[in-house]
Amino acid sequence: MSREYDEYLNVHIAAVKKAAVWMLENLSVFAGMSDQMRAAFIRNVWLHDGSKFGSAEYEPYDAHFYGEPDEDAFNAAWLHHIHNNPHHWQHWLLMYDDGKYRDPGKIVALEMPKVFALEMVADWWSFSWRSGDLAGMFSWYEEHRDCIVLHQKTREFVESVLAEIRGLIGEGE
């Protein structure tokens, strides 16, 4: 266990919570959301990335970023992470097992529930909160947009949330 990785995790999770609180207080999507959905979002953010503290992820992540990387161990940890944390878009990809999965169109993005899509935005935005450049998320998203595989409805929702954040913070245009 490294102190550096522990510090990174704690700072990251605190930044996700900071972004999520801002979103709860400012975004219109929360005004029309049921108390149950709002509570689910808060619970998810409170438990954000909890699996990174477990043995399946902690040591491979720590070694990858702060020690001697083992690519296979890290890849297994990343796979565990996305399968156990539905705020990652990769969690919502379906690869058909009909023997033709390498054909175009055989990977399908399922629609993400809004509470997970919102947590994903808070996760992305956390890096901007850490750096102090709240508009940094927008350029990151534009650079990565074509690599992020989302269901069309999820993409529209996420991009509307990003547009509202951009409009509210008045930066990054």
N, C-alpha and C positions, 0 to 999 in steps of 0.2 A: 504494500500500500504506500502510495506516495502522498506527501502533503500537498504537492502541486496539483495532483488530480482531485483530491478532496476539495481544495480551494476552488478549482475550476467548477466542479459540480455545484458547490454551494453558491458561488457567484452567478452561475448560469440559472439555476433554479430561482434565485432571488430576482434576477432580471426578468424571467418569464412571469413571475408573480406581479412584478411592477408593471409590465406591459399589460397583463390581464386586468389589473385593477383600473388602469387608465381606460382600457377598452370598455369595461363594465360601466364606468362612470360617464363615458362620452359617446359611445356608438349607438346609433338608433336601433340596431338589430336587437339590443338587449331590452329596449323599451317595450317591444311587442312580444317578448319571450315569456313563456310561462315560468312561474316560480320554480317548478321542477327542473326545467331545462337550465335555468340560471344556476340553480344549486348543483346540477351535474357539471356545468362548466367550472364552477368554483372548486368542486371536489376534484375534478380532473387536474386543474392547475395546482391545487394543493399537493397532489400526489405525483406531479409531473416528473417523469424520468426516474421514478422510484426503482425501476428494474436495473438501473445502472449501478446501484449499490449491492446487487446480488452477485453471487459467484459466477454466474454465466456471462456477465458483462464486465464487472469491475476490473478484474485482473487483465483481461485482454485489452480493454480500453486504456487502462493505466499504462500498460507496456507499450501500446501503440503510440501514445502521445508523449509519454515521459520516461520510457525505458527502452527495452529491446523489442521492437515490433515483431510479431508473429502474424503474418498476413492471414493465414488460415484461421487462427484463433480469433483475430479481430473480425473477419468476415462472419464467422459463426456467431460472435457476440452481436454484431450489427443485425444479423438475421433474427436473432432472439429479440433484440430491441424492437425492431419494426413489427414483429409478430405480437409483441406484448404491449405496444404503445400505439393505439389507434389514432393518435394525432399526427402520425407520419403518413404521407400520401401513399407510400409504398405498401402500407398495410392493406390498402383498398384495391390492390391489383390482383386480378385473377388470371392465372395462366392455365389455359385448357390443357388437359392431359390426354387428349385424343390422338397423340402421336404426331400432330401437325402444329404444335405450339410455336415452332420457329417460323411458320408462315405469317405474313403480315396480317394484323388484325386479330391475332389469337391471344393477345394480352388485352384484357378489358379492365378499364377503370370503373369501379363501382362508386356510386354516389356516397360521399362522406356525410355522416350526420353533422349538422351545423356546430354542435358543441365541440366536436373534434376538429373541424375545419377552423374554428375560432382559436382553439388551443394551438393549432399548427401556426396560425398567424402570430400569436403571442410568442411562440417558440422562435420563429424567424425574427421577430422584432426585438427579441431579447438581446441579440447581438448589437443592434443599434443603441439600445438603452445602455449596454455596457460601454460602448465606445463614446457615447455622448452625442452621436450623430443620428438623431431620430429619423431622419430621412434616408439613411443608408439602406434600409430594407428595400426601398423602391428600386434602386439601381441593382441590388442583389437579385431581386425578383426578375427584373427585365433580363439580366444576364443568364438566369437559370430557367426562365419560363418555358422554353422549348424542351427542356429535359424533365420537367415536372409533369407527370402523366396524371391528369385529373379528369374525372367525369365532367362533361360539359356543364351540368348544373352546378357542380362544386366549383369549377373554374369561374363561372359567372358570379357565384356568391363570394368567393375569395377575392376576386378582382373588385367587386363592389365594396367590400370591407376595406381593401387597400386604398381605393379611391376616397372613401370617406375619411380614413385616417389621414391621408395626404391632405385633403381639404381642411381638416380640423387643425393639423399642426402647421399648415401654411408654409411648408418647405418642400424641397425636392421636386419642384415642378419643372 
